[in-house]
């Protein structure tokens, strides 16, 4: 019988072997005490198995509250546990409840983080992955391989009317941008009803497409309750839009999959709230596991932060996240990494040097909107930066070559 495995980074005041068995028992057929129904036959079929243990360092202080060590030592380790596919079938919410669920509550652990998951090949028959992914998003935007999609976020994040938003969109599309999105804070504000915003924005985008043949992708934030998300999705479709955005941690796995299963619009997955799930080194979920869940749900684009970002995440972590999104899964499908957070053209050379890929959606909010030559100059500066990056030029060389990028360096390079 096929099995699903999960790898955890743990810390415990007990022996690692004992803690691992508690994890396996608690998340399958066992509980804190033997019960009559837990027969040998049942355990053989449904009990989780500890597959491997790699002991790491010992520390004197616990990472998070839990059982107190009698000798002030806490052992860290990587452990892998597996479950039969029979335990939950192809039910993603129940799978997550099994692989995470009550684990964070167990007193035997003073640290626990889900690092990675491996699912069997049969998942490919039940989860077809992104409807568009990298190839489809390039086709929808008309951006050929060799450079990233250049995108931005409507700023101010909230407060602009539909007409003001459409005016800014007009400036951006005329500047040659590929992608624009609502901020995650904008759903349907008092002065910007969802349908009115879609109508005003798509009028600009469709008109530009009719004149030039280039249809800019706009990710409208449809995040809401499921019935309203369906209605918002329909509104975007009816007006000729190509992308819907969801705040995936707020909407939830089942809600996101419900929308992705329609497969008519590219789905932009915004991971706001990610720090709550990941920031502590011994609590939560690592991006390697996280991105696989959302790829199974079917998202096409997924945020990964950015090099030299304005948040806490290290460049090494960002690079690993990009690599994770690009790694083939279940027959080869990929998700488009969305690079964002305090980005401007100055990070392009280092991003390309570290990742050697242009299969990115490279997002700059302030880096475009606050450009000295205005948003149009900001778009051009990003395009110039990535051309220079692929050619192997430094920031200084690119600044000397390109006027708009040179202005970016003066504005943001300090």
Secondary structure by P-SEA (a helix, b strand, c coil): cbbbbbbbbccccccaaaaaaaaaaaaccccccccccccaaaaacccccccbbbbcccccccccccccccccbbbbbbbbbbbbcccccccaaaaaaaacccccccccccbbbbcccccccccccccccccccaaaaaaaaccccccccccccccccccccaaaaaaaaaaaaaaccccccccccccccccccaaaaaaaaaaaaaaaaaaccbbbbbbccccccaaaaaaaaaaaaaacccbbbbccccccaaaaaaaaaaccbbbbbbbcccccccccccccccaaaaaaaaaaacccccccccccccccccaaaaaaaaaaaacccccbbbbbbbbbccccccaaaaaaaaccccccbbbbccccccccccaaaaaaaaaaaaaaaaacccaaaaaaccaaaaaaaaaccc
